[in-house]
């Protein structure tokens, strides 16, 4: 395994020192990135010492190195897995041909689009979460937020490296654009809708890291199959970090559920809100919101772009080796598509054109596994309420269901019924105001927890829960 070169201004294992033109270009981009971080990164914590995982080498021990650092001093860098000798394209029309180490001219625009879209999600999530530290439920959670943030920053570096290294002037301009767009900005929004959604409190943060980062997992798994080898080789370390983000989301929601059940037992009417907690129906509304906006990230159910990416060997299926047929020429997928009025009709779609839906289907199954674990918390507490994933047709802004209305069970409803009942299914302004009202005062003292959430089962890297995960310098 190649080592990280720690003496470099930009930590890397891609031998930047041997390509001074590329090194100078990235060194010129670096201060712009730091300017963006200071402007749009975690507000109010730039000088604090945070107990973070930082890569000092790309082996297991080096990747799990923990120490205190200020976030602007974090060792952002560029890490690729070692090249596999004689690696071949594993799917599509070019199956069996050698993978590319440089960008094929005929696929230049498509690959750039894939890399820029992936790259744009990374700074967007940092921007969405930049004020959450000011209302954190504990020092433990504050540290986890910052770990997610700096790793999203490193994922941005991975994509920017590819743009600079392989796309010339166009790539440099795209890298600048990644720092110019802003989450939720009406003039320069982020590319994908979920990354323009407000994330104003910790319930949304946990849902985001559970559902939206899980989309990131499946996009990265699909890109790990790419015939463009440098792109495939960036994904291993990104997936390692993405797993922690999903852990933060799953355990965060689980801890809220534990505390909600405790507060319900205290109240004669089992009213968690009356006891200063987040009630179960409101939690379900946020499941509905973040799951549905995350489903849109996979793209349209019927997509000629997805077919082209697969055929060209640019983007495969997650765990492509598990499929018996890597050409996908003879198969089809049956979808329920909107017909006349409120009718749904069956339509057989060529499998290549349904690759987004194949990936989305794996995501749905994976998301359900976490919900099952959340429901075990409710079952253990003696609650009959169960969280559910809504239908993949519910609250969709993209694909074949956009512009149509469905209830959480996937049944078509009229516009009038949607407008009358959507507040039963999605957070209202009153719900949002209530949740935010619980999160007005930050908890920075080690070991203390906000009233609405239970403590974690254990600390980070073997440290106790009351460890000083963030050393405030103010």
N, C-alpha and C positions, 0 to 999 in steps of 0.2 A: 504494500500500500504506500503510495507516495505521501510524503510528509508535508505539513503546512510549513511554509517558510516564514518564520516569525520575525525575521529581520526586515522584511519588506514593509513599506509604507502601507500597502494593501495586503493583508495576510492572504495567502493563496497556495494552492498546490497545482497550478497550471503553468508554472515557469514563466511568470510575467517578466522576469528579469531578462529573458532571452528575446523579448519583443518590445523594444523600447518605445516604438511608436504607439503600440497598444497601451503600454504602461503609462505613457505621458497622457494619453487621452483619458484614461480612467482616473489618473491623478488630477486632471483638470475637472473631471465631473465630481470628484470626492468633496471639495468644499461646497459645491452647490447642493449636494446631498445633505451635508451637515447644516447648511443654512436652512434647508427645508425641514430637517429634523428639529432644529431649535424653534422654528416657527410653528410647525404642525405636529410635532411629537408631543409626548406627555407634558401637559401644562403644569408648571410649578415644581418640577422634580429633576431638572437637568443637572443640578449640582449634588444631588443626593447619591450616596453609595448604596448600590443595590446588589443583593446576593444572586448573581446570575450564572447560568450555564454559558460558558464561552469555549469555543473550539480553540485548542492549542495544537492539535494534530487531528488527522482524520481517522485514527484508529479509535476503538471503543473507549479506551481510557481518556484519550485526548478530547474526544467529543463530549465527554461528561465531566469536564473540568468546571468546578464551581468556585467563585471568588467574588469579592466585592469590586464593583467598578461603577464609575459614573457612566450613564447611558451614552453621552456623546463620545466617550472613550471606548465604547464597546468594540470588540474586534470583528467588525463587519469584514467579510472577505468573500473569496470565490473558491468554492470547493467542488470538485468533480470526482466521481469514482474513477478508478483506473480503467483504461481502455481494455475491452475484452478482445482478445486476438480473434480475428476472422469472424466477428459478429455479423450476422445476416439479418436482413429485413424479415420480420416474422409474420407478415400479413399483407393482404392486398395484391395488386397486379404485379408488384415487383418482389413478391415473396421469394426468398432464397438469394437475392442479390446482396452484395456487400453494402453495409450501411455507409452513409456519407460522412466524411469528416469536414467537408466544406459544403456550402449551400448550393444545391443544384439550381441553375438559373431559372428553370421552368417552375420551380417551387418557391422562389425567393419571396414573392408577395404573400403567399399563403403562410409560410413559416414565420415571416415577420409579424403577420397578423396574430398568429397563435402566441408568439412570445410576448408581443406588446399587450395583448389582452390578459395573459397570465400576469405579466409584470405590473399592470395597472391595478390589480386587486390588492397588491401588497401595501403600497403607501396609503391606499384608500382606507383600509381597515385601521391603520394607525390614526388617520385623521378622524375617523368615526369615534374612536375611543380616547381621544386626547384629553378629555376633561374628567374621565371616570376616576382618576386617582384622587381628585378633590372630594369625592364622596365615597371612598373605599370602605368596605365592611370590616377589613382587618389588614394588618401589615402582611400577613400571609397572602391574602388575595391581591394586595397591591404589588407584591413581588411577582406574582403570577401574571398579572396584567402587563408588567414591564417586560417579563420574559417573552410573552407573546409579541409585544410591540417590537423588541429588538430583533426577534427572529423574522418577523415580517419585513423588517428593514434588510436583513441579510438575504431574504428571498428576492427582494428587489435587486440587490447587487448581482445575484445569479443571472437574472434576466438581462440586466444592463451589460454585464460582461458579454453575453451572447450577442447582443445588439452591436456593441463596439467591435467585437472580434470578427464578426461575420457579415455585417451589413453596411460597412463603410459610412459614408456621409449620411445616408438614410437612417442607419442605426443610431448614429450620434444624435440626430435630430429627434428620433423617437425617444431616446433616453432623456433628453431635455424635457420632452412632453410629459414624461412620467412624473416629473417634479412640478409641472405647471398646472395640471388638472387638480381639482379639489373636490372631495366628497361633498355632495349636496349642493354644489355651486351651480346656479342656473345658467351661467355663461360658459363655464368650463367644467362640466360634471365628469365624474369617473365613467368609464365605458359601460360597465354593467350595473343594472338597476339596484341590486341588493347592496352595492357599495356606495349608494347615495342615500340609503335609508338612515334616519337618525338612530344613534345608539346612545341614548341619553342616561341610561341607568344600568345597574348591574344585572338585572333580570334579562334585559336585552343583550348585554355582553355575554352572559352565559349561553343564551340561546344562539347567538351569533357564532360563538366558538364551537358549539355543538353542531349546529346545522350548516352554517355557511362555510366554516373551515372544513367540514366533511365533504362539501362539494370540492374544495381545494384538493383534498385527498384523492378523490376520484379523477379529477382533471390531471393531477400529477401522475397517477397510475397509468392513465391513457397515454400521456406524453412520455412516460418511461419506456414505452414500446416503440417510440419514434425511430424511423430510419435515419433521422438527423442525429448522429451519435452524440455530439456535444450537448444537445438538449436532453436526450435520454439520460446522460450521465450527471446532469445537475439535480435530478429528481430524488435520488436516494436520501441525501441529507435534508432536503426540504420535507420529505415524507417523515423522517425521524422527528423533525421539529413540529410538523403538523399534528402528529400523534399527541404531543403534549398539549397543544391548543384544544384538541377535542376532549382530552382528560379534564382540562380546566372547565370546559362547558358542562360535561356530564356530571362531574362531582359538584360543581357549583349549583346546578339545578337540584341535584339530589340532596344537597345540604339545605336548600330552601324548603324542599318538600319535608324533610325531617323536622325542621323547625315549625313549619306550618301545622303539621300533625300534632306537635307538642302544644302549640297555642290553641288548637281546636279542642284538645282535651281539657284545657284550663277553662274554656268558656262554656256556660250552660247551654248556649245555642250552637255550639261548635262554630262560632263566628271568628275566623282567624283575623279578619280585618279589625274587629273590635279590640283584639289583643295586640295590634301593631304588627301583624304578619301579612303575608300575601296569600290570598285565598286560592283554592284549587281551580275554580272556574277562570280566574284571571290568568293563572299560569297556563291553562289550556289555551286561552286566547293568544298568548305569546308563542306557544308552540305552533299554533295555526299560522301566525304572521311570519315567523322566521323560517319555518319549513317551506311555506308556499313561495316566498321570495327567493329562497335558495334553489327551489326546483327550477325556476326560470333560468338559472345560471347554466344549465345544461344545454340550452338552446332549443330550437323547435323540434317537435316530435317527428316531423318529416323535413329532412334537411338535405339539400343537394351539396352544401358545403361539407357536411359530415361524410357523405358518400365519397366526395372528392378526396378528403383528407385520408380516409381509409384506403381508397384505391391507390393513392400515391405513396402510401407507407409513412405518412406524416404523423398520424395519431391513431392508435389502435383502441382496443377495448382493454379495460382493467383486467390484468392477469390473462392476457391473450393466450398464453400456453394452455389454459384450462379448456379452451374451445376446441372441438374436434375438427372444425372446418375454418381455416384461416383465410379463405377467399371470399366467403359470404356472397356467392353469386346466385345460388339457387334458392335460398331461404327467404322467408318473408315474416313479418310481424303483424298481427292483427290488432288494430287500434279502434277504440270508440271515438268517432269524430262527430262534431256537430253537424246535424242535418237541417231540415226545415223546422222552423219554430223552436220548440224545446226538445226536439228529437235527437237521439244519438244513433248513429248507424255504424256498422262494422266496415272497416276498410283494411284490406291487405296491403301492406307497404313493403316494398323491397327492403331486405335487411340492411343493405348498405345505407339506404336513405333513412333508416330508423336507428342509426348508431347512437345518436344522442339519447334515444329512449332506452336502449340497452344499458347504457351507462347510468341513466337515471334510475332504472329498475334496480340495479345493484345498490345504488345509494339509498333507495327506499328500504330495502331489506336491512341494510346496515343501520339506518336510522331507527328502525323498529326495535333492533336489539337493545339499544340504549333506553328506549321507552319501556321495554319490558323490565329492565333493571329499575327504572324509576317507579314503575307500578309495584314492584316487590316491596319497595319502601312503604308505599301506601297500604299494601296488603298486610305487612308486618305490623303497621300501626293500627290495624283494624278498620281502615277506611274502605268504603265500597266504591268510592270514586276511582276511575281509571283514566289516565291520559291516553289520548288516541292521536294518531297521525290523520289529518284530514285527507280526503281524496286528492290525487295529483291533479285533478281538474279544478280544485278550489282556489280562488283568488289568484289566478294566473294572469300575468301581464304580457307574456310572450308565448309563442307557439300556437297551436290550433285552438286552444281554449281561450285565448285572449279575446276580450270583447264579449264573451259569453259569461253567464252567471250560474254558479253551482253552489249548493250548500256543502257543508263539510263531508257529507256522505257521497258527494259526487252527483247528486240529483240536479237536473237543470231547474232553475227558478227564473222568474221574470225579473226585469230590472226593478220593478216596483217592490217585489218581495225582497230582493237583495237590499235595496235602500232602507226598507223597513226593518230588516232583521240582521244586517251585517254587524251591528253593535253587539249582537249575541255571540258572534263568532270571532271577531277581531277586536283588539284593544280600542276603546273609545278615548276621547280626550280626557274624560273623567278617570278612566283606568290609568292612563299615563300619568296624570297629575297625582293620583293616589300613590302609585309606585314610587314616583320621584319624591313624594313627601316623606317617605320612609328613609330616604337616603340623602338627608341634608347635612348630616354631621359625619365627617370622616373619623375612622377609628385607626389611629396610628400606633397606639400602645401595644407592644408585643403581647400576644396571647389573648387579647380582648377581641370580642366579636360584636358586630351589630346585632340588634335585637331580632331581626327578621331572618337570620341565617344560623344554622348550626355550625359548630367548629368542624374542621376536617378530621378525618380519621388519623392522619399522621402528617408530619411536616415534610419539608423538601430535603432530599439527599440525606436522610437519616437525622436531620435536625429536629428538635422539638418544635411543637406548635408555637411556643412562646419565644422562639429564637428571634433575634433582631434582624429580620429579613431586609429591612430598609433603614439605613442610618440617615435620618433627616439632618441636613446641614444648616437649615434656617434657624 
